[in-house]
Amino acid sequence: MLKEILSIAGKPGLYKMVSYGKSMIVVENLETKKRMPAYSRDRIVSLGDIAIYTTNEEVPLAKVFETICSKNEAKAIDASKYKTDDDLDAFFKDILPNFDEERVYKSDIKKMIAWYNLLIGAGITDFSIKDSNEQKSEETEDSNS
């Protein structure tokens, strides 16, 4: 599911890919549900392609979101509880104990909290990294069973 959720540099929020054309894609804002074009010149990143640095390997953002979701019972996080850098560190160490504190910035943690809340607000709690082709083949297999 996260492969279809996009972050576009310079634009607030998260977007779901609706369709694509020759030099653009049509995206839908998760909050407002408004559709708009995003062009190849825009810096577009799929959440499924993002990983978090740890002391020994990179952990996909999906696994981080799954951990946050299970610890918060699929509820939104009260971001106002994490005002100081120490609060953010304590929160993230609970989620990913071995994250690389030199390469994961406080702004990154704040962004992850905001993204998680946007996804939960949009009703997205499946943080798997499967692409749409894999999902369709699984749905076909399930319907054939």
N, C-alpha and C positions, 0 to 999 in steps of 0.2 A: 504494500500500500504506500509506503513512503517514497517509492520511486516516482510516483505521480504527483507528489507534493513538492512544490518548488519555492525557493527563495529567490527574489529578484533584487539585485543590488539597486539601491536608491528608491525602492518602493517598500512601504511598510507592509507588514503582515506576511502571510503565506498564501500560496496559490495552488490550485489544482489544475493540472493540464487537462484540457477538454478535447482539443484536436490540434493538428499541426498542418502547416502548409509548406510552401517552398522555402521561404526565408523567415517564417514566423510561426509562433504557436499561439493558440487561443487559450487563455488561462482564466480561471474563475477565482476571485478572492474568497477565501474561506469564511470571512466574517460577513461581508456585504453581499456576497453571491453575484457581484457584478462581473461581467466578462469583459476582457480587453485583450488586445494583441500584445505579444512580447516578441521582440525581434532578435535576430541572431547577434546583433551588436550589444544587446543587454547581457549583463553577467548573470546568467541563470544557473542555479545549482539545485540539483535534486537532493532532498534530505536523505535519500537512500545512498547517496555517494559520499556523505560526510562521515568522518570517523574522529574519535577523540583520542588524543595522545595519552598513553600511560607509560609507566616506567619500562615496560618490556615489549609492548605491541600497541597497535591501534585497535580501538573497540568501535564497531559501527554505532552510529547515533541511534539506530533502531534498538539495539540492546540496552543502551542507556535509558531510552524512553520506556522500554519494557520494565526495567527495574524501578524507575520512578512511578510508573503506573501501578505496579504491584505493591509498592510501599505506601502509595497514597490511595489505594483502593479505587483506581480509575477516576479520581476526583481531581479538580484543578488545585494547583498549589497557590497558597496565599503568599504572593511575592513580597508583600510588605513586611513579612517576618524576616527577610534577608536583606537588611539595610547596610550592614557593614561587611567588609572583606572577610572578616573572621566567620561571620554567619554564613556567607556563601561557601567558604572553604569547608566548614563543618557539614553543611548540607550536601555538598558534592562528594566529600569523603565518605559519607554514608551511602551514596549511590555508587560511586566508583572509587574504592579506597586507594588504588594505586595510580590515580591520574597524575600526569606530569604537571606539577604546579608551576614550572617555569614556562611551559608552552601552552597551557590552558589558562587564558586570562579571565579575570572576573567578568568582563563584558561578554565573554563566550558563555559563561555559566548563566548570566542574566538572560542572554538570548535563548538559551536552551529552555529556561523556565518559561519565558514568554511563548516560545514555539509550542512547548508541551501544552500550555494553557489554551492556545489557539486550537490545537488539534483536539483536545478534550471538548472544548466549546463547540467544535464542528461535529462532534459525535464520533471522532476517529479514535478508536482504542486498539486497533490492530496495527502494530508497528512492525510487521514483517517486511522484509525487503524484496519479496517476490515481485516480478514485473507482471504486467497485465497478461502476457501470453501464458505464463505459468499459472496465474489465477484462473484463466479461462479453461486451460486443460484440466485443472483440478475440479472446476465446476462441472465440466463435461463428464469426468470420471464419476463424480458424485451423483449426477443425474442418471448415469447408466447403471449404477449399482442397484 
